């Protein structure tokens, strides 16, 4: 692995920095700083996606013929790093990072022609209908049924932990179309218009008082069979392909490095930090550096056409657990100041007086939200199981 930066990548980084400096408004940056989840405020995220779309940079990882950039792995990594440094809010991933690549890999030409442009321009806002009560990591046990009826499926059941379902106008969902054979063999992948009669969405208020997750109920919902991706009862193959984009391809190091820099800056400004906390911060910073080098190995493997294998599971484990640790360190550093609870002041576009500095107001909501990051996207226990099988042969 060559760690020297080629001249063309230096020029590319300068181009990205120049674009971000010209395009990111203070409103968008403020929303980025106040984002306490992996999901930004929907209105701001879609506004930022529109700016990127007009530049042609909304989906760097898509093939160029479908609206991607044609960038190399290194260029995509540079772009992701610069977005973090510029405090841009994260884009909503369900369409751009999940459903879009899935359509490119498994969709018909008609489906690609219809859905992909609308994902790029933000006309379609997607949510993911996978988990159910009792079917999370054991996704193959899902029970939401889709019964064939002429040119339609009739869907009944429920999905839960469906992020931003109350904002979405489309859902990609796994449904059961057969109870025969292995559980995985009777699952079908459907695209569902959220405005279809029979769909009810109940937002779930999280510990941070943000209604990010939802439960969705289906009562005799008709879904055209033309909205099926792949073959009937072969949705598990489509789902595994999609999960490669949800679980893999995420780079944690740059964001963690920015978090650690803020922690150190605050610690220096306060001046009363205990030796114990300083040792915790140093230990965390060392692990972040190790994670970054592992991610560089993955980028090197991808650049040469190799499969990083179990390294993707390793970085998911380390990245999410380091996110939790850095959020804990921030609360520990701020002490009683982190207990100031004013969620209405950190909402996008909020125009209310703050009773504490911005970094204090986001510390506790970030800590609470981070409790879930080792569960979603394939729990860390599942990832350890993958490593055990793939690497240790257990």
Steps between C-alpha positions, in 0.01 A plus 500: 500500500654831386420781747640777278235732362511526117499859361167446324335415834637820654344697214173312542490576873552870420211487252270341759598752768435789264155366408404445863618846602283655227194276545453436871286771658518580872151352539614167358824498703311585817270205439810282448650607833171439680434157351500250786427190292623337180187654346479876450186712502308386187432849360863611533637168373282517188597864443866400513435200275347735243816711496716191456269363231529817293878459520471132406645387835196360684591133444878463458486120538243446219618403151545805281232389251239521775600842636815415696829686482738237366738575788759256625479343848757755621306793357179383668688471830644852461152638429357327810783636716456856377124489562572416864763771539263755344226403752255407226195306622483135394271417209204268559646161404196283430458612140851596394701236683258208520205493262685668211790250484250216548298618199819531296593143587159328484242734347353481152588772252152647541545514879843662467373759254212596730645483851868591473456860373239561771733368769775731379288815484326431831149465362484157662585480870550135600476301821607141568238239595711217640473457878181383670404441862688176568696512172807720525837329468303180425353668196406174326227446761297797369124447481356786291309315228448583134232286331479490121178644355511545122747774410540602866618376835281562804726585794410459868728535802725752668854638484683672785806723554426642156708815487315811374199301377287802597695709246535236226286463191649159407616190689710205387383202701548130556177302514417131527346345189547135598517297820650195329862389546768707670382838638741685270355336189149644537585873513433757226635855456234766428493875437197652672341841445442636853186683383326170423174448695539272802839630621519653848819655645555549873815700592700374801650763731860412587694563821625822339135609445541481123236303301755337271369142501151381415274198496315445173178294471368342180130415474410342162746725318507439124846509343537450122716201407694729267643649822673173586881503480637165387300180493222400735641314804854616413491819705762365739761520223397858426507585872852360547618705203347814651651431843847512345436871443345555845767313697801546277654804339464714813815682609495582871854631548470857364188579702651353816817701445293820479316405821827435678645832383197680648538307824866595529425863417234518771726322750779748430263794544368370833842423644363301796496156341601209720787270411256209486291673233812599306610135496154395376519756221851391401395135493196583286710710260743209458217265407360754253840516331508119481151499349601757238791284387270199476263706285795598281568128451139453390526790254823356365335159453198652327720713273675186377174309449529286811231414754581631850307209651463497877682833535168672427347328803801596709473868411125496571568369849788735574343804335167480682654418838742791463204723416350396832826556686557848358143599592562370853826694525325821393238460775772416754704804397205741520372361829189675629503730196396203284178466702349819356208358300367726225418291190287776347809726481699262281228428248578616148392861459430545872478862609496466878763614751750234608555444871842339442763491223404307188748219570341446842147482363588231245717290736228310686268442199804371306590269789145362520468453124837323480372220725332355191789516255643162605157343430377642170653411164573148620562479875858473618424152635402398147820658364709305753328184382595581141864545603491176699382305197699676227833542682510245783296227329275457803 
